[in-house]
Every structure is written in structure tokens, then in C-alpha cells.
Amino acid sequence: MKLRDLTSVRLLCTDKNFATKQQAIEFLTNLLYKEGKLYSEQEFLNSVLEREQLSPTGFEGGIAIPHGKSTAVKEAAFAIATVKVPLLDWESVNPDNEVKLVIMLAIPEDKAGSTHLTLLSEFMKRLFDNDYKHRLLNAASPVELWQQLDNTDEQKSFELPGTSKTILAVTACPAGMAHTYMAAEALIQAGKELGVAVLVEKQGANGVEDKHTNAHLNRADAVIFANDVAIKDEQRYSHLPKVKTNVAAPLKNASAIITKAINIAERQPAEKNSYAQTDDSDSSDNKSFKTEVKDSILTGISYIIPVIVAGGMTLAAAVLIAQAFGLQDVYELEGSWLWLLRQLGGGMLGQLMIPILSAYMAYSIADKPGLAPGFAAGIAANLIGSGFLGGMLGGFLAGFLLKWFKHRLKTNGIFAGFISFWVYPVAGTLIVGAVMLFVVGEPLAWLNQALNAWLEDLSGANAIILGAIIGAMVSFDLGGPVNKAAYTFCIGAMASGNFIPYAAFASVKMVSAFAVTAATIIGKKFFNQQEREIGKQTWLLGLAGITEGAIPFMMNDPLRVIPSLIAGSAVTGAIVASSQIGLNVPGAGIFSLALLQGKSIFMAGFIWLGAACVGACISTALLIISRQRKLSKETGGER
């Protein structure tokens, strides 16, 4: 970027004397107005002073960069003054900062976040080079200052000795703009001075930039979190020693932060990384379409689970209070405290759930730019009555559209902010919303209504078949893709108001664990020591609704174990579904007993838990019989 293109000699001055910060700001504003860069001097001055109230524009090393984004600006420009006597009243990130170099940025409002961010980032990158900063401060005249603006050393490749430390860093600020990038640059420059490779991932307004690869994660010694908002995918760094600070801290003393990270890494070496692999196949750009679709669905579901749980439990609490204390009239009275509590729970389930599903499915595919169109898609799904199916389709539409936008409309250069803050959310919302409302709306609504009608009419043979299929899928791979497919269907049915499938799902989740424990106790002699040890603990996991505990057992003898578990699970699913028992909250094993619906709490609990025990008995018998036959064949073969 050529800085000279955005200023002129008449906007630069050297060795000025200012009594206060206010005087310096007014002087530079007047220079910009006289140069024809502003429509209104006073209006722009007000915008600069308003910005000064938000957070410090003084940094460290004698630098201050006040700025204003206003409709009073004709075209992007900046003015500079070097100060003879340092200003001490300029609020700065570093409280000891004595301002000797003032750079005022004037940005048109429609370029906020684009030119502003690019220009600010460029200045901070250059000013971290002390030689460059000294050349500006020591310029004898405006002409020399203008000449020095683009007098930068060519970027040289930075090679470190093989024994050098590698420190990862993540920077993130609430706006995702200036401080995110400035903190990143400060850490990179300080790393170079210390002979340390510092690789910074910026989580800003445009999503994740310079994302750490699996190779980075594998070779890193420590990680620095410089953030004022939550770090995305923080679990990637679970194996690394960490230094946590706010996003402004690197601007004050980046070297101290890096040194602290190095010291921690020496005392507490990084563990083996169980998250990252040796390649980067998990990068969103490298995912197959199938994987991206699967990850999108699971991401969306993971974000709606807390909403379903909280909404369902809030609604259940309102019902229980009304029934326990005879407050049915209060429960029905519009505006009463109990009615409001009921509306809160119902609103979370009826209004929030589908938009959150769509938004975070889109987020999984397109990162932060997918959120607004994703929420719009979910709201559209609610409007047209397409429910869970519409929410999922809307999430896919928003995610893949915004991913296409990101590839085709790059957020680089002067229009970066316009694209990030207008094109992505507005155009994405209009396109996705129009498709959902006017193209796929009626077919989706009809399909959703047909599915709901089928689920509501389930009884007799149909209910038995559905329950058996859900049961078989749950125990087919114990938490794998087939299990997840059953889970997704049950959550979708729950979102559409039918709670029977999830009740079957939750009951079946206990079958495999109970069966493994029972088989290794009753048929102890048919199983080896390792299998018996596994059996001792799986029943506890089963009580919590965790099927994965039986996986090691299944891996030892899949051809016999899988069919045995499927048989018992299918029976359990069939019993629960045919009994018309429902569960409206994603429960956790035995803890779901108090939340069952469809019958009295005792009858529902007896059938639901009893069905799991019946299924477990069938699977136990099959596990023992199949193992006994296997051992008999092996013994006969040896003879």
C-alpha cells in the first residue's frame, strides 16, 4: 500500500508545539478541511472526539492515531504532525506513552472497516519497525516526512535456527478490527527480535485469518491468547501451555508476553496433540462435500441442544409449579408470572431453536459471514412452517452461498469493509430469505407437515417398526455416523413437536452398556480379562446414556457383538415407541426418568427403563451364546 497516495505535503508538519491533545486534534482537522478532504470541519471533529471517548488512540513508543469515520469526509486521507514537546495528556494503551507522533485518519463512513482497517494495519505494521518510526520523527521538513512515508525496507524472509521455539498466538477483540491486527503485528515483531517464531491467528470481523494448521499445532511449544472475546475452537490448543491476556497487552509489552510463554513452555512441555493430525484435512477448504455437510449438521445440533434443554426444562418447571400448587388459573392468565415463565420456555423452543440451528450450520461452512444469512434462513423456516427440515436446508443454503461469496468476493483492498459488513450479510440474507420464502417454502412446509402427521399417527405396527429401526441404528456403531443419523432424526422430530422418537433413542442408549456388563459377569468364563475389566465400568456409562463405553468390547469381536447389540436395542426401541412415551428434552440416561411424557410418571418410567432392561437381557444372552459358540469352534479346530 502506498501511503503517499492518501496524503500530501500540505497535510504533513514537523516539530509542532501543542499544549494539549485537543489542540493537536483541532489543528490536524483544520489541515484536512483546508486541503479539501472534508465537507464539514466541525462534524468531522465531533466524530474524532466521539471516537476518543470509546478507547485510547494512543499506543506506545510515542505514537497516537486519532481517527474519525464520518459522512463529513469526502475521501480517505490522513494528516501527520511530529511534536516538539511530547504530549502527556493523551490516553494510551501504555499509560507511560508520551506522544511525539500524531497520525490522524479521516475515513468516509461507507468505507469504515475497509480503508480504515487497511490503513491502520499498514501504519501499525510499519511503525513497529523502530528505524521507520525514527525516520518519521526525525524528518526535518514536511517534504522529507512525505518522502519517508513509503521508505520501508523490503520484507526479508525470517529464518530461525532449528532449535528455536515456536509460539502460536490468537488475537481477537470485540469489533474484530484494529486491536486484533495491531496486537498480532506487535507479537510478530517482538518474536523476530527475540528469535522466536510467532504465528498469529487473527479472529476478526472477517472470520478466522491465518488459521493455525495442524502442522503448526503439532510443532508449537506454547500458545498466547490475546483476546477480549471468546476464542473460536479453543480446544485445538488443549495440549499446549497457555498465556492468557487481553488484546491490548501486546501493544504495551509483547516481548514480556512471549518471554512468559517461553518460560512456561520450558517448565511445562507441550503434551502429545490428540486434536491435530499430521495433515490439514480438517481445514474447511479441504473438506469433502460429504464431510462438510455432516459437520454442518452436527455443529448446528450441538448449538441447539442447550437451547432445547433450557427451554424444555423452563417449560416443564412452569407446568410442575402449576400442577403442584394448583396454579392452573395463573398458568393460563396472560401476563402473570407463571404465564411469562411458560412463554419463556416455549419461546426458546418455538422461536429460537430453528434460527440457531440454521445459523450455526451456516457458520460451520462459511465461518462468521454465514451467521446473519443463517439466522435469516431459520426465521424464514419458522415463517413458512417448514420446521427442522427447513432450518437444515436454510443452513446449507446460507453456508454454501456465503462460502461462494468469500471465494469470489475477496475482502482485500479498499472495499474490504464494504464487502464484509454489507455485501455478505445483506446480500446473503436477501438471497437466502427469498429462496426460502418464495421458492422452497411451500414444498418444504408440505413435507414437514406430512412427516409430522406420519409421526403423530404412529401406532401399532408402524410405531414398532420405527422404534426398532431407531434402536438398531443407535447400537450399530455406538456413537458413529449411523448412530448420529438416528440422533439427528430424533432431534428433528422433537423440534417438530413429536417426542416419541427421542424417548426410544434415549432408552436404547443404555442397552449396549448394560448388556456388556451383564454378559461379562454372567458368562465370565467366556471372556478374557481385558473384556471383563471393560464390563465393570460400561454399566455406569450406560446410566448416563453413553454408548461409547462398549466400543472396545465391540472392536474385539464385531461380527458377533454388533448383531447381538442390535437385536436387543431394536426390541427396546419398539417397546418404547409402541407405548407412546415421549421425551421433550435431550436427556442423559437414567436422569431422563422424571421428564417422560405420555403416561403417568411411574408407568412411563417403568416401561421406559424396563424396555432398556429387556433389550439388555436379549443382547446379554446373544453375546454369551455367540461367544460360547466361537470358543467351541476354536477348540474343535485345535483338536
Solvent accessible surface area in square Angstrom, and as a share of the most:
residue,aa,sasa,rsa
1,M,95,0.42
2,K,131,0.56
3,L,0,0.00
4,R,79,0.29
5,D,113,0.58
6,L,34,0.17
7,T,15,0.09
8,S,23,0.15
9,V,53,0.31
10,R,167,0.61
11,L,0,0.00
12,L,6,0.03
13,C,15,0.09
14,T,22,0.13
15,D,85,0.44
16,K,61,0.26
17,N,93,0.48
18,F,18,0.08
19,A,87,0.67
20,T,58,0.34
21,K,25,0.11
22,Q,75,0.34
23,Q,83,0.37
24,A,0,0.00
25,I,0,0.00
26,E,72,0.32
27,F,60,0.25
28,L,0,0.00
29,T,1,0.01
30,N,46,0.23
31,L,32,0.16
32,L,0,0.00
33,Y,95,0.36
34,K,153,0.65
35,E,43,0.19
36,G,34,0.33
37,K,34,0.14
38,L,4,0.02
39,Y,141,0.53
40,S,36,0.23
41,E,52,0.23
42,Q,107,0.48
43,E,82,0.37
44,F,0,0.00
45,L,19,0.10
46,N,66,0.34
47,S,19,0.12
48,V,0,0.00
49,L,46,0.23
50,E,114,0.51
51,R,40,0.14
52,E,19,0.09
53,Q,152,0.68
54,L,138,0.69
55,S,40,0.26
56,P,48,0.30
57,T,1,0.00
58,G,0,0.00
59,F,7,0.03
60,E,45,0.20
61,G,39,0.38
62,G,4,0.04
63,I,9,0.04
64,A,0,0.00
65,I,0,0.00
66,P,0,0.00
67,H,6,0.03
68,G,1,0.01
69,K,71,0.30
70,S,8,0.05
71,T,90,0.52
72,A,2,0.02
73,V,5,0.03
74,K,95,0.40
75,E,91,0.41
76,A,8,0.07
77,A,0,0.00
78,F,0,0.00
79,A,0,0.00
80,I,0,0.00
81,A,0,0.00
82,T,4,0.02
83,V,11,0.06
84,K,132,0.56
85,V,94,0.54
86,P,44,0.28
87,L,5,0.03
88,L,134,0.67
89,D,70,0.36
90,W,8,0.03
91,E,101,0.45
92,S,17,0.11
93,V,12,0.07
94,N,36,0.19
95,P,115,0.72
96,D,121,0.63
97,N,11,0.05
98,E,85,0.38
99,V,0,0.00
100,K,79,0.33
101,L,0,0.00
102,V,0,0.00
103,I,0,0.00
104,M,0,0.00
105,L,0,0.00
106,A,0,0.00
107,I,0,0.00
108,P,13,0.08
109,E,97,0.44
110,D,104,0.54
111,K,52,0.22
112,A,35,0.27
113,G,3,0.03
114,S,0,0.00
115,T,3,0.02
116,H,7,0.03
117,L,19,0.09
118,T,45,0.26
119,L,0,0.00
120,L,2,0.01
121,S,39,0.25
122,E,35,0.16
123,F,0,0.00
124,M,6,0.02
125,K,85,0.36
126,R,26,0.10
127,L,5,0.02
128,F,37,0.15
129,D,49,0.25
130,N,79,0.41
131,D,88,0.45
132,Y,1,0.01
133,K,21,0.09
134,H,89,0.40
135,R,62,0.22
136,L,0,0.00
137,L,35,0.18
138,N,112,0.58
139,A,4,0.03
140,A,81,0.63
141,S,40,0.26
142,P,43,0.27
143,V,78,0.45
144,E,59,0.27
145,L,0,0.00
146,W,78,0.27
147,Q,90,0.40
148,Q,34,0.15
149,L,0,0.00
150,D,25,0.13
151,N,67,0.34
152,T,56,0.32
153,D,87,0.45
154,E,150,0.67
155,Q,134,0.59
156,K,169,0.72
157,S,99,0.64
158,F,88,0.37
159,E,146,0.66
160,L,47,0.23
161,P,92,0.58
162,G,87,0.83
163,T,132,0.77
164,S,28,0.18
165,K,59,0.25
166,T,14,0.08
167,I,0,0.00
168,L,0,0.00
169,A,0,0.00
170,V,0,0.00
171,T,0,0.00
172,A,1,0.01
173,C,10,0.06
174,P,101,0.64
175,A,66,0.51
176,G,3,0.03
177,M,23,0.10
178,A,16,0.12
179,H,30,0.13
180,T,0,0.00
181,Y,27,0.10
182,M,1,0.01
183,A,0,0.00
184,A,3,0.02
185,E,26,0.12
186,A,2,0.02
187,L,0,0.00
188,I,51,0.26
189,Q,37,0.17
190,A,7,0.06
191,G,0,0.00
192,K,73,0.31
193,E,122,0.55
194,L,77,0.38
195,G,32,0.31
196,V,7,0.04
197,A,20,0.15
198,V,13,0.08
199,L,48,0.24
200,V,9,0.05
201,E,0,0.00
202,K,26,0.11
203,Q,16,0.07
204,G,0,0.00
205,A,19,0.14
206,N,25,0.13
207,G,2,0.02
208,V,36,0.20
209,E,54,0.24
210,D,95,0.49
211,K,90,0.38
212,H,7,0.03
213,T,47,0.27
214,N,5,0.03
215,A,46,0.36
216,H,43,0.19
217,L,1,0.01
218,N,67,0.34
219,R,131,0.48
220,A,5,0.04
221,D,39,0.20
222,A,1,0.00
223,V,0,0.00
224,I,0,0.00
225,F,2,0.01
226,A,0,0.00
227,N,36,0.19
228,D,74,0.38
229,V,58,0.34
230,A,95,0.74
231,I,16,0.08
232,K,54,0.23
233,D,49,0.25
234,E,61,0.28
235,Q,100,0.44
236,R,6,0.02
237,Y,0,0.00
238,S,74,0.47
239,H,11,0.05
240,L,6,0.03
241,P,3,0.02
242,K,64,0.27
243,V,7,0.04
244,K,130,0.55
245,T,38,0.22
246,N,73,0.38
247,V,4,0.02
248,A,24,0.19
249,A,17,0.13
250,P,1,0.01
251,L,1,0.01
252,K,85,0.36
253,N,82,0.42
254,A,9,0.07
255,S,38,0.25
256,A,50,0.38
257,I,19,0.10
258,I,0,0.00
259,T,58,0.34
260,K,112,0.48
261,A,0,0.00
262,I,29,0.14
263,N,64,0.33
264,I,25,0.13
265,A,6,0.05
266,E,109,0.49
267,R,177,0.65
268,Q,101,0.45
269,P,96,0.60
270,A,39,0.30
271,E,123,0.55
272,K,192,0.81
273,N,19,0.10
274,S,103,0.66
275,Y,82,0.31
276,A,5,0.04
277,Q,105,0.47
278,T,131,0.76
279,D,77,0.40
280,D,45,0.23
281,S,71,0.46
282,D,66,0.34
283,S,32,0.20
284,S,42,0.27
285,D,102,0.53
286,N,96,0.49
287,K,46,0.20
288,S,65,0.42
289,F,140,0.58
290,K,169,0.72
291,T,52,0.30
292,E,7,0.03
293,V,34,0.20
294,K,93,0.40
295,D,38,0.19
296,S,0,0.00
297,I,31,0.16
298,L,49,0.25
299,T,34,0.20
300,G,0,0.00
301,I,3,0.02
302,S,64,0.41
303,Y,92,0.35
304,I,0,0.00
305,I,36,0.18
306,P,80,0.50
307,V,18,0.10
308,I,1,0.00
309,V,51,0.29
310,A,45,0.35
311,G,0,0.00
312,G,0,0.00
313,M,83,0.37
314,T,28,0.16
315,L,45,0.22
316,A,24,0.19
317,A,39,0.30
318,A,0,0.00
319,V,52,0.30
320,L,113,0.56
321,I,50,0.25
322,A,1,0.01
323,Q,117,0.52
324,A,78,0.60
325,F,149,0.62
326,G,62,0.60
327,L,50,0.25
328,Q,83,0.37
329,D,123,0.64
330,V,41,0.23
331,Y,29,0.11
332,E,106,0.48
333,L,112,0.56
334,E,135,0.60
335,G,49,0.47
336,S,17,0.11
337,W,145,0.51
338,L,0,0.00
339,W,53,0.19
340,L,99,0.49
341,L,52,0.26
342,R,67,0.24
343,Q,77,0.34
344,L,103,0.51
345,G,0,0.00
346,G,29,0.28
347,G,15,0.15
348,M,40,0.18
349,L,34,0.17
350,G,49,0.47
351,Q,129,0.57
352,L,85,0.42
353,M,7,0.03
354,I,8,0.04
355,P,9,0.05
356,I,24,0.12
357,L,0,0.00
358,S,0,0.00
359,A,0,0.00
360,Y,49,0.18
361,M,0,0.00
362,A,0,0.00
363,Y,32,0.12
364,S,27,0.17
365,I,6,0.03
366,A,2,0.02
367,D,21,0.11
368,K,88,0.37
369,P,15,0.10
370,G,0,0.00
371,L,41,0.21
372,A,46,0.36
373,P,0,0.00
374,G,0,0.00
375,F,73,0.31
376,A,20,0.16
377,A,0,0.00
378,G,0,0.00
379,I,92,0.47
380,A,4,0.03
381,A,0,0.00
382,N,55,0.28
383,L,128,0.64
384,I,36,0.18
385,G,35,0.33
386,S,0,0.00
387,G,15,0.15
388,F,8,0.03
389,L,55,0.27
390,G,0,0.00
391,G,0,0.00
392,M,28,0.12
393,L,59,0.29
394,G,0,0.00
395,G,0,0.00
396,F,40,0.17
397,L,57,0.29
398,A,0,0.00
399,G,0,0.00
400,F,57,0.24
401,L,36,0.18
402,L,0,0.00
403,K,37,0.15
404,W,133,0.47
405,F,14,0.06
406,K,60,0.25
407,H,92,0.41
408,R,164,0.60
409,L,67,0.33
410,K,111,0.47
411,T,32,0.19
412,N,114,0.59
413,G,43,0.41
414,I,78,0.40
415,F,121,0.51
416,A,9,0.07
417,G,1,0.01
418,F,88,0.37
419,I,23,0.12
420,S,13,0.09
421,F,100,0.42
422,W,130,0.46
423,V,22,0.13
424,Y,6,0.02
425,P,34,0.22
426,V,52,0.30
427,A,24,0.18
428,G,0,0.00
429,T,44,0.26
430,L,123,0.61
431,I,76,0.39
432,V,3,0.01
433,G,11,0.11
434,A,43,0.33
435,V,45,0.26
436,M,0,0.00
437,L,64,0.32
438,F,166,0.69
439,V,99,0.57
440,V,33,0.19
441,G,3,0.03
442,E,148,0.66
443,P,83,0.52
444,L,20,0.10
445,A,11,0.09
446,W,171,0.60
447,L,85,0.42
448,N,10,0.05
449,Q,110,0.49
450,A,40,0.31
451,L,52,0.26
452,N,26,0.13
453,A,47,0.37
454,W,112,0.39
455,L,1,0.01
456,E,124,0.56
457,D,106,0.55
458,L,4,0.02
459,S,69,0.44
460,G,46,0.44
461,A,71,0.55
462,N,81,0.41
463,A,1,0.00
464,I,81,0.41
465,I,99,0.50
466,L,15,0.08
467,G,0,0.00
468,A,27,0.21
469,I,87,0.44
470,I,4,0.02
471,G,0,0.00
472,A,27,0.21
473,M,55,0.25
474,V,0,0.00
475,S,1,0.00
476,F,94,0.39
477,D,28,0.15
478,L,0,0.00
479,G,16,0.15
480,G,18,0.17
481,P,98,0.62
482,V,48,0.28
483,N,9,0.05
484,K,69,0.29
485,A,51,0.40
486,A,1,0.01
487,Y,40,0.15
488,T,21,0.12
489,F,66,0.28
490,C,0,0.00
491,I,0,0.00
492,G,8,0.08
493,A,3,0.02
494,M,10,0.04
495,A,22,0.17
496,S,30,0.19
497,G,50,0.48
498,N,14,0.07
499,F,57,0.24
500,I,21,0.11
501,P,1,0.00
502,Y,4,0.02
503,A,0,0.00
504,A,0,0.00
505,F,4,0.02
506,A,2,0.01
507,S,0,0.00
508,V,0,0.00
509,K,42,0.18
510,M,0,0.00
511,V,0,0.00
512,S,0,0.00
513,A,0,0.00
514,F,33,0.14
515,A,0,0.00
516,V,0,0.00
517,T,14,0.08
518,A,30,0.24
519,A,0,0.00
520,T,6,0.03
521,I,117,0.60
522,I,128,0.65
523,G,4,0.04
524,K,119,0.50
525,K,163,0.69
526,F,33,0.14
527,F,8,0.03
528,N,80,0.41
529,Q,101,0.45
530,Q,116,0.52
531,E,3,0.01
532,R,53,0.20
533,E,77,0.34
534,I,15,0.07
535,G,1,0.01
536,K,126,0.53
537,Q,102,0.46
538,T,0,0.00
539,W,104,0.36
540,L,100,0.50
541,L,62,0.31
542,G,0,0.00
543,L,50,0.25
544,A,36,0.28
545,G,4,0.04
546,I,71,0.36
547,T,3,0.02
548,E,79,0.36
549,G,13,0.13
550,A,0,0.00
551,I,55,0.28
552,P,63,0.40
553,F,0,0.00
554,M,17,0.08
555,M,129,0.57
556,N,69,0.35
557,D,9,0.05
558,P,57,0.36
559,L,151,0.75
560,R,74,0.27
561,V,3,0.02
562,I,35,0.18
563,P,74,0.46
564,S,5,0.03
565,L,0,0.00
566,I,41,0.21
567,A,36,0.28
568,G,0,0.00
569,S,0,0.00
570,A,21,0.16
571,V,52,0.30
572,T,0,0.00
573,G,0,0.00
574,A,14,0.11
575,I,56,0.28
576,V,0,0.00
577,A,1,0.01
578,S,44,0.28
579,S,22,0.14
580,Q,70,0.31
581,I,0,0.00
582,G,5,0.05
583,L,0,0.00
584,N,15,0.08
585,V,4,0.02
586,P,18,0.12
587,G,17,0.16
588,A,49,0.38
589,G,2,0.02
590,I,42,0.21
591,F,147,0.61
592,S,0,0.00
593,L,50,0.25
594,A,73,0.57
595,L,35,0.17
596,L,14,0.07
597,Q,68,0.30
598,G,63,0.61
599,K,85,0.36
600,S,74,0.47
601,I,89,0.45
602,F,173,0.72
603,M,98,0.44
604,A,0,0.00
605,G,10,0.10
606,F,153,0.64
607,I,35,0.18
608,W,0,0.00
609,L,53,0.26
610,G,26,0.25
611,A,2,0.02
612,A,0,0.00
613,C,58,0.35
614,V,69,0.40
615,G,0,0.00
616,A,8,0.06
617,C,88,0.53
618,I,58,0.29
619,S,0,0.00
620,T,10,0.06
621,A,47,0.36
622,L,66,0.33
623,L,4,0.02
624,I,27,0.14
625,I,77,0.39
626,S,25,0.16
627,R,18,0.07
628,Q,85,0.38
629,R,163,0.59
630,K,46,0.19
631,L,63,0.31
632,S,66,0.43
633,K,146,0.62
634,E,85,0.38
635,T,60,0.35
636,G,43,0.41
637,G,66,0.64
638,E,152,0.68
639,R,232,0.85
